[in-house]
Amino acid sequence: MRKLVAVILILVSSIELASGQGFSGPGAIKDDGRFAASTKQVNQFFRRFNAEESVDGLKRYYPEDELYRDRTLRGKFISILFDNETSGISSQLKTTFMSEVLSETLPQYINFHREGWFAEVEALFSYRGKIEKATLFLKLQPEGLGYEWVIDKVSFGPFKDIFKKPEGSSKSFLHPLSHELGFMNLRKAFQESNLPESFTTSDFQPDYLTLFLYEMKRGNIKFDNIRDVKFHFFQINNWYFELNQFNRPGFNTGWLISNLVKLNPGDKETILRYIYDQK
């Protein structure tokens, strides 16, 4: 399992592209070769979003540097961190987002080591003679003096309907006086029913990750390769954005914000259910 995590970590941290990218808009800095091609790495996305590196990407800025988290520089950096070719994010939504992020009184930053962001990795596995897609959700956790990526959840098609509980009149149950019979009618749940999950609590949620790892340990699931990686961010108050990698000609390439949502009460939970395929 650690081998799989290591493969994913290497992939996420080492992806590099080679196209050019520059600031756009009135009075913006033009791409004159000083820009480091595109936002090549996820770590660089963090630095650009926070204005913690120079325009050419060659110098890291620290709190003692004059331009560290400079508001004007941040605005120019963030303006190039959107997918402007395919995402369809409106200019008004971008403006609202940037005005809140760049607030003079309460600016907001993203932090690599803080909770509120996680990776979504689409991978292929061999399962019972077929290649199946699995979606792994990974998060960072402290480990020793540093951090490590760990698998938090999984969505796997072949498991999706295994524990689908029936509803209404078709639902089986144990009579409330079963205790007077010494629960002998558990035979009904374990021998006479092919839906033993019917007899679990109403809020029962199967642990698909445990099932996935169990099948892997038995040799029934074998890793094949990685197909796609994306990231989900909830670190900016009342906002969600998705980070994807774009490898295409032109300036608008690299790791870019592909989806942006202004969150109302309850929206975060709805989005998480959708991401985790619990819709």
Phi, psi and chi 1 to 4 in degrees:
 res  aa     phi    psi   chi1   chi2   chi3   chi4
   1 MET       -  -39.8 -156.4   63.5 -119.0      -
   2 ARG   -64.1  -31.2  -75.8 -168.1  174.3  -85.5
   3 LYS   -62.3  -41.8 -178.6  179.3  179.1 -178.5
   4 LEU   -63.4  -44.7  172.8   58.4      -      -
   5 VAL   -61.7  -40.6  175.0      -      -      -
   6 ALA   -63.8  -40.2      -      -      -      -
   7 VAL   -60.9  -44.3  169.7      -      -      -
   8 ILE   -65.5  -43.2  -64.4  170.5      -      -
   9 LEU   -62.2  -42.9  177.4   55.8      -      -
  10 ILE   -62.6  -42.1  -69.1  170.1      -      -
  11 LEU   -63.4  -46.6  175.8   79.3      -      -
  12 VAL   -63.9  -39.3  170.0      -      -      -
  13 SER   -87.8  -11.1   62.6      -      -      -
  14 SER  -116.2    0.6   64.5      -      -      -
  15 ILE   -64.8  128.0  -65.3  174.1      -      -
  16 GLU  -134.5  145.6  -64.9 -165.8    0.2      -
  17 LEU  -121.1  175.5  -56.3  172.7      -      -
  18 ALA  -131.0   13.4      -      -      -      -
  19 SER   -88.5  169.1  -27.9      -      -      -
  20 GLY   -97.9  154.6      -      -      -      -
  21 GLN  -148.3  140.8  176.4  169.3  -50.3      -
  22 GLY  -141.0  169.9      -      -      -      -
  23 PHE   -72.6  146.9  -66.1  133.2      -      -
  24 SER  -124.2  163.0   58.7      -      -      -
  25 GLY   107.2  162.9      -      -      -      -
  26 PRO   -57.7  132.3  -19.4   30.0      -      -
  27 GLY    72.3    9.2      -      -      -      -
  28 ALA   -80.9  160.0      -      -      -      -
  29 ILE   -74.7  132.4  -56.4  172.6      -      -
  30 LYS   -84.4  155.6  -56.4  -61.1 -178.3 -177.1
  31 ASP   -79.2  106.0 -178.4    8.8      -      -
  32 ASP  -114.0   24.7   57.0    3.0      -      -
  33 GLY    96.7   -8.6      -      -      -      -
  34 ARG   -78.1  -23.5  -65.7 -178.9  -61.4  158.6
  35 PHE   -76.0  141.5  -69.7   97.0      -      -
  36 ALA   -80.3   65.7      -      -      -      -
  37 ALA    60.0  -78.9      -      -      -      -
  38 SER  -146.4 -178.5   63.2      -      -      -
  39 THR   -79.2   86.9  -54.5      -      -      -
  40 LYS   -72.6  -31.0  -61.5 -176.4  -63.7  -64.7
  41 GLN  -127.3  155.2  -63.1 -177.6  -22.4      -
  42 VAL   -62.0  -39.6  176.6      -      -      -
  43 ASN   -58.8  -36.7  -77.7   -0.9      -      -
  44 GLN   -69.1  -33.1 -173.4  178.3   32.5      -
  45 PHE   -58.5  -44.3  176.6   85.9      -      -
  46 PHE   -59.8  -46.8  -83.5   84.0      -      -
  47 ARG   -65.5  -40.2  -66.7 -165.4  -62.5  -90.9
  48 ARG   -70.3  -41.9  -72.3 -173.1  163.4 -172.9
  49 PHE   -59.2  -36.0 -169.6   95.8      -      -
  50 ASN   -94.4   -3.6  -66.2  -23.3      -      -
  51 ALA    58.1   59.3      -      -      -      -
  52 GLU  -119.0   21.7  -64.7  173.9   -2.8      -
  53 GLU  -150.2  163.8   73.9  171.5   24.7      -
  54 SER   -76.1  167.2   60.6      -      -      -
  55 VAL   -57.2  -39.7  166.4      -      -      -
  56 ASP   -84.1   -1.2   56.8   15.4      -      -
  57 GLY    75.0    7.6      -      -      -      -
  58 LEU   -92.6  -15.3  -61.6  177.8      -      -
  59 LYS  -127.9  128.6  176.2  178.2  170.4   55.8
  60 ARG   -80.6  138.2  -73.7  -76.4  -55.6  -86.1
  61 TYR   -98.8  139.1  -72.0  148.8      -      -
  62 TYR  -121.9  167.6  -63.3   95.7      -      -
  63 PRO   -51.2  -27.8  -30.2   36.3      -      -
  64 GLU   -81.0   -9.4   62.2  -91.0   19.4      -
  65 ASP   -82.1  144.0  -66.7  -50.1      -      -
  66 GLU   -61.3  -38.5 -177.1 -179.9   -3.2      -
  67 LEU   -92.6    5.6  -70.9  177.7      -      -
  68 TYR   -59.7  119.3  177.0   78.3      -      -
  69 ARG    55.8   31.2  -65.0 -171.7  171.5 -178.8
  70 ASP   -60.8  131.2  177.9   80.1      -      -
  71 ARG   -62.7  -44.0 -173.9  170.1 -179.0  -91.6
  72 THR   -64.4  -45.1  -59.2      -      -      -
  73 LEU   -62.8  -40.2 -178.7   59.5      -      -
  74 ARG   -59.8  -44.7  -79.6 -165.1   79.0 -157.9
  75 GLY   -59.5  -41.2      -      -      -      -
  76 LYS   -70.1  -38.7  -68.6  174.5  179.2  177.4
  77 PHE   -64.6  -51.3  -95.4  135.3      -      -
  78 ILE   -61.1  -32.2  -65.7  174.9      -      -
  79 SER   -63.5  -21.5   70.2      -      -      -
  80 ILE  -100.7    4.4   65.2  167.4      -      -
  81 LEU   -95.9   12.9  -65.7  178.6      -      -
  82 PHE  -104.6  146.1  -68.2   97.8      -      -
  83 ASP   -75.4  103.6  166.8   28.6      -      -
  84 ASN   -93.5    2.2  -66.0  -41.3      -      -
  85 GLU  -104.9  -34.3  -65.0 -171.5   16.9      -
  86 THR  -128.5  -12.9   60.8      -      -      -
  87 SER   -77.8  -33.5   68.5      -      -      -
  88 GLY    74.1   18.1      -      -      -      -
  89 ILE   -68.9  126.8  -57.1  172.4      -      -
  90 SER   -69.9  151.5   71.1      -      -      -
  91 SER   -61.1  -37.4  -62.2      -      -      -
  92 GLN   -63.9  -41.3 -178.5  177.7   -4.7      -
  93 LEU   -66.5  -41.0 -168.2   63.2      -      -
  94 LYS   -61.2  -43.6  -66.6  177.3 -170.3  175.8
  95 THR   -62.2  -43.9  -60.0      -      -      -
  96 THR   -63.0  -44.0  -56.8      -      -      -
  97 PHE   -60.5  -48.1  175.0   73.8      -      -
  98 MET   -66.5  -36.2  -68.8  178.5   64.0      -
  99 SER   -64.3  -34.4   67.7      -      -      -
 100 GLU   -77.4  -41.0  -66.3 -171.7   18.9      -
 101 VAL   -65.4  -37.7  167.1      -      -      -
 102 LEU   -96.9   15.5  -60.6  170.9      -      -
 103 SER   -48.4  133.2  167.0      -      -      -
 104 GLU   -68.0  -30.2  -67.5 -169.6   52.1      -
 105 THR   -91.8  -33.5   56.0      -      -      -
 106 LEU  -142.6   68.5 -165.1   62.6      -      -
 107 PRO   -65.6  152.6   26.0  -34.7      -      -
 108 GLN  -120.0  142.5  -61.5 -172.2   63.3      -
 109 TYR  -129.1  161.1  -55.7   92.9      -      -
 110 ILE  -103.1  150.3   54.0  177.0      -      -
 111 ASN  -133.3  123.2 -173.4  -46.8      -      -
 112 PHE   -57.6  -37.0 -174.1   86.3      -      -
 113 HIS   -95.8    1.0  -61.1  114.2      -      -
 114 ARG   -94.1  149.3 -164.9  174.9   74.9 -142.6
 115 GLU   -63.3  162.4  -69.5 -174.4   -3.0      -
 116 GLY   111.9    7.6      -      -      -      -
 117 TRP  -148.4  151.4   76.5  -65.8      -      -
 118 PHE  -156.6  164.7   58.3   91.2      -      -
 119 ALA  -100.8  146.8      -      -      -      -
 120 GLU  -119.6  119.1  176.2 -179.0  -25.6      -
 121 VAL  -118.6  119.1  178.1      -      -      -
 122 GLU   -92.1  121.6 -176.0  179.2  -53.5      -
 123 ALA  -132.8  160.0      -      -      -      -
 124 LEU  -108.8  140.1  -64.1 -180.0      -      -
 125 PHE  -134.5  151.1  -67.7   83.5      -      -
 126 SER   -89.7  124.4  173.0      -      -      -
 127 TYR  -139.2  114.6  179.4   60.4      -      -
 128 ARG    52.8   45.5  -64.1 -174.4  176.6  179.2
 129 GLY    83.6    2.1      -      -      -      -
 130 LYS  -126.0  151.6  -68.1  176.0   59.3  179.1
 131 ILE   -87.2  122.0  -64.9  -64.7      -      -
 132 GLU  -122.4  147.4  -58.0  -81.4    1.5      -
 133 LYS   -88.1  137.3 -176.2 -170.0   79.2  170.4
 134 ALA  -127.3  144.1      -      -      -      -
 135 THR  -110.2  116.8  -55.9      -      -      -
 136 LEU  -101.5  138.1  -56.0  169.8      -      -
 137 PHE  -113.1  121.5  -60.0   95.5      -      -
 138 LEU  -118.5  147.0  -65.5   92.2      -      -
 139 LYS  -135.3  162.2   65.8  179.5 -177.5  179.6
 140 LEU   -87.1  141.8  -76.6  169.3      -      -
 141 GLN  -138.2  149.1   73.6  172.6   16.5      -
 142 PRO   -60.6  142.1  -20.1   32.1      -      -
 143 GLU  -148.7  111.9  173.0   62.4   25.3      -
 144 GLY    61.4 -124.3      -      -      -      -
 145 LEU   -93.5    1.7  -61.7  177.6      -      -
 146 GLY  -135.1 -146.2      -      -      -      -
 147 TYR  -135.8  161.3  -72.1   79.5      -      -
 148 GLU  -144.6  151.8   64.5  177.6   -0.5      -
 149 TRP   -82.3  135.4  -77.1  101.6      -      -
 150 VAL  -132.9  151.3  -67.6      -      -      -
 151 ILE   -80.2  124.9  -58.5  171.0      -      -
 152 ASP  -103.4  -40.9 -176.4   42.7      -      -
 153 LYS  -146.6  165.3  -60.5  179.3 -173.7  -64.7
 154 VAL  -144.2  144.3   65.7      -      -      -
 155 SER  -119.8  121.0  174.0      -      -      -
 156 PHE  -135.3  116.4 -169.7   51.2      -      -
 157 GLY   -47.1  -50.6      -      -      -      -
 158 PRO   -60.6  -19.6  -27.3   36.4      -      -
 159 PHE   -92.9  -10.9  -65.7  167.9      -      -
 160 LYS   -57.3  -42.2 -168.2  167.1 -176.2 -179.6
 161 ASP  -107.6   11.5  -65.3  -35.3      -      -
 162 ILE   -62.0  -39.9  -70.3  179.5      -      -
 163 PHE  -112.0   36.5  -61.3  107.3      -      -
 164 LYS   -78.7  106.4 -166.3  169.3 -174.8  178.3
 165 LYS   -75.8  136.8  -63.6  172.8   68.6  168.9
 166 PRO   -69.0  158.8   25.7  -33.5      -      -
 167 GLU  -123.4  163.8  -61.3  178.1   -1.1      -
 168 GLY    67.0 -142.1      -      -      -      -
 169 SER   -67.7  -20.6   59.0      -      -      -
 170 SER   -80.5   -7.6   61.2      -      -      -
 171 LYS   -76.8  130.4 -175.4 -177.9 -176.2  -57.2
 172 SER   -83.8  156.7  -58.8      -      -      -
 173 PHE  -156.6  162.5   65.3   96.1      -      -
 174 LEU   -95.5  129.6  -65.9  173.5      -      -
 175 HIS   -56.6  142.0 -166.5  -81.4      -      -
 176 PRO   -63.0  -13.9   19.5  -32.4      -      -
 177 LEU   -99.1   16.0  -67.0  178.1      -      -
 178 SER   -58.9  -28.9  -63.8      -      -      -
 179 HIS   -64.1  -28.1   60.3  -72.7      -      -
 180 GLU   -70.4  -16.9  -59.3  -67.9    1.1      -
 181 LEU  -102.4   12.1  -57.2  174.2      -      -
 182 GLY    66.1   24.3      -      -      -      -
 183 PHE    56.4   30.8  -67.8  102.1      -      -
 184 MET   -62.0  -23.2  -70.4  -63.4  -63.6      -
 185 ASN   -76.1    6.4   55.1  -12.0      -      -
 186 LEU   -63.2  -17.6  -80.6  172.5      -      -
 187 ARG   -55.9  -34.4  178.3 -173.7  -57.4  -87.0
 188 LYS   -61.4  -36.6  176.5 -179.2  177.6 -178.4
 189 ALA   -79.4  -37.8      -      -      -      -
 190 PHE   -99.3  -21.7  -62.2  140.5      -      -
 191 GLN  -117.8  -32.7  -69.9 -172.9    3.5      -
 192 GLU  -100.5   -2.3  -59.8  174.0    8.3      -
 193 SER  -125.5  141.3  171.8      -      -      -
 194 ASN   -97.8   13.2   60.8   -5.9      -      -
 195 LEU  -128.7   65.5  -65.7  171.5      -      -
 196 PRO   -61.1  -22.4   22.2  -33.2      -      -
 197 GLU   -65.2  -16.8   61.9  -89.1   25.0      -
 198 SER   -61.7  -24.4  -67.3      -      -      -
 199 PHE   -97.2   12.5  -58.2   90.4      -      -
 200 THR   -94.5  174.1   60.0      -      -      -
 201 THR   -63.1  157.8   60.9      -      -      -
 202 SER   -64.6  -23.9   57.0      -      -      -
 203 ASP  -101.1   16.6   59.6   -6.6      -      -
 204 PHE   -59.9  128.8  166.4   73.4      -      -
 205 GLN  -127.1  119.0  -69.1  -66.3  -29.0      -
 206 PRO   -65.0  145.9   23.2  -32.8      -      -
 207 ASP   -93.0   89.7 -176.0   -8.7      -      -
 208 TYR   -67.2  -29.0  -70.3  116.4      -      -
 209 LEU   -65.6  -42.6 -179.9   54.8      -      -
 210 THR   -61.8  -43.7  -63.2      -      -      -
 211 LEU   -62.4  -40.8 -178.2   58.4      -      -
 212 PHE   -62.8  -46.6 -173.2   84.5      -      -
 213 LEU   -68.0  -35.7  -62.3  177.5      -      -
 214 TYR   -62.0  -46.4  173.6   75.3      -      -
 215 GLU   -64.9  -33.6  -72.0  -73.3   80.8      -
 216 MET   -68.5  -41.9 -178.0  171.7  -74.0      -
 217 LYS   -65.7  -29.1  -70.1  174.7   72.7   70.1
 218 ARG   -80.1   -6.0  -73.4  172.9   57.6   90.1
 219 GLY    86.1    8.4      -      -      -      -
 220 ASN   -83.9  -22.2  -64.9  -33.0      -      -
 221 ILE  -119.7  127.7  -65.1  179.0      -      -
 222 LYS  -130.1  134.2  -65.0 -176.4  178.6  179.4
 223 PHE   -65.2  138.3  175.0   76.0      -      -
 224 ASP  -112.0  -68.7 -172.8   75.1      -      -
 225 ASN  -164.7  172.3   64.6   71.6      -      -
 226 ILE   -95.1  137.0  -57.2  -67.5      -      -
 227 ARG  -106.4  -36.4  -73.7 -177.0   54.4  179.8
 228 ASP  -160.3  152.5 -170.8   38.1      -      -
 229 VAL  -136.1  136.1  177.5      -      -      -
 230 LYS  -144.5  169.8   65.4  176.9   68.0  171.8
 231 PHE  -133.3  147.0  -61.9   88.9      -      -
 232 HIS  -119.5  131.3  -57.2  -80.9      -      -
 233 PHE  -120.3  130.7  -77.2   79.0      -      -
 234 PHE  -126.5   20.1  -68.7   91.6      -      -
 235 GLN   -78.1  -22.3  -72.7 -166.1   -6.7      -
 236 ILE   -87.8  125.6  -57.5  -59.9      -      -
 237 ASN   -51.9  126.0  -68.1  -24.1      -      -
 238 ASN    65.7   23.6  -58.6  -42.6      -      -
 239 TRP  -137.9  149.7  -71.5   91.6      -      -
 240 TYR  -129.4  137.5  158.0   77.5      -      -
 241 PHE  -141.5  154.3   66.3   83.6      -      -
 242 GLU  -111.6  138.8 -178.9 -179.7  -43.7      -
 243 LEU  -114.1  122.0 -172.7   66.4      -      -
 244 ASN  -126.1  160.8  -78.7   80.4      -      -
 245 GLN  -100.4  132.3 -173.1 -166.6   37.5      -
 246 PHE  -121.4  122.6  -63.4   88.0      -      -
 247 ASN  -115.7   97.0 -173.4   -0.3      -      -
 248 ARG  -154.6  163.7   59.3 -165.6  174.7 -161.3
 249 PRO   -65.2  159.9  -18.0   31.5      -      -
 250 GLY    98.2 -170.2      -      -      -      -
 251 PHE   -89.3  -28.5  -66.9  152.5      -      -
 252 ASN   -86.4   72.8 -166.2 -138.7      -      -
 253 THR  -135.5  171.8   66.5      -      -      -
 254 GLY    95.3 -154.7      -      -      -      -
 255 TRP   -82.7  112.9  -72.0  100.2      -      -
 256 LEU  -132.5  154.7  -57.2  171.2      -      -
 257 ILE   -73.5  117.1  -63.1  172.6      -      -
 258 SER  -104.3  -14.4   58.2      -      -      -
 259 ASN  -148.5  136.3 -168.7   12.5      -      -
 260 LEU  -139.2  127.7  179.8   66.2      -      -
 261 VAL  -134.1  130.3  177.7      -      -      -
 262 LYS   -82.5  121.5  175.0   70.5  171.5  174.6
 263 LEU   -89.6  131.1  -61.2  177.0      -      -
 264 ASN  -101.0  167.7  -65.6  -48.5      -      -
 265 PRO   -53.7  130.9  -28.6   36.4      -      -
 266 GLY    89.6  -16.0      -      -      -      -
 267 ASP   -66.4  -37.0  -74.5   -9.5      -      -
 268 LYS   -60.4  -45.0  178.9  178.6  178.2  179.0
 269 GLU   -63.3  -39.0  -68.6   72.0   21.5      -
 270 THR   -64.7  -44.2  -59.8      -      -      -
 271 ILE   -64.6  -41.6  -68.8  174.2      -      -
 272 LEU   -63.3  -40.0  -75.7  172.4      -      -
 273 ARG   -62.5  -39.2  -76.2 -163.5  -61.6  -87.6
 274 TYR   -66.7  -45.4  179.5   83.8      -      -
 275 ILE   -60.5  -44.0  -67.6  171.5      -      -
 276 TYR   -81.3    6.3  -66.6  144.2      -      -
 277 ASP    60.8   40.8 -161.7   21.4      -      -
 278 GLN  -108.7   17.8  -64.2  174.6  -11.6      -
 279 LYS   -72.7      -   48.7 -170.3 -178.2  -67.8
